[in-house]
Amino acid sequence: MPQWLCNQLMHAFYKKDRRQVKLLNDCWFFYRSKLSPGESGNGTEFQ
């Protein structure tokens, strides 16, 4: 998972913003579903 997404998720958890947590979670699973099978998807391509 990209570091920027981890940071946003942690911030949303701390604020107890359930809507933001759900949105970020949905974005992550959408991103993961679009990766081709050969890609690792560990987020290092964003760093």
N, C-alpha and C positions, 0 to 999 in steps of 0.2 A: 504494500500500500504506500502511495507517495507520502512523503513527510508533511506536505502542506495539508493533505486530507486528514492525516492523523491529528495534526494540530487543530484543525477546525472541529473534528469530532470531539476531542478532549475539551475544547472550549464550550461546545454545545452541551456536553455532559455536565460540566461544572455549573453552567447556567440553568441546567434542567430544562433546556429547550427541546421538548420532545419532537416538535415539528421539524426543527433543524436536523436533529439526529436521524429522524426517519428519511428526510430528504437526502442527506449525505450517504446514508446506508443504501438507499435506492440507487444513487449515482454510482457508488462503488460496485454494486452487483451488476448494473447495466454495463459499466466499463469492463468488468471481468467477463461478461457474456459475449462481448464483442471481440475479445482477443482470439487470435488464431491458436490452435492447439500447440504449436511449436514455441509460442512465446511464454516466458516465465510470468510476466505480469507482477513482478515484485516491486515495481515503482521506481527502480533505479534509472529508468530512462528519463525521468523528470528532473533528476538532480544534476 
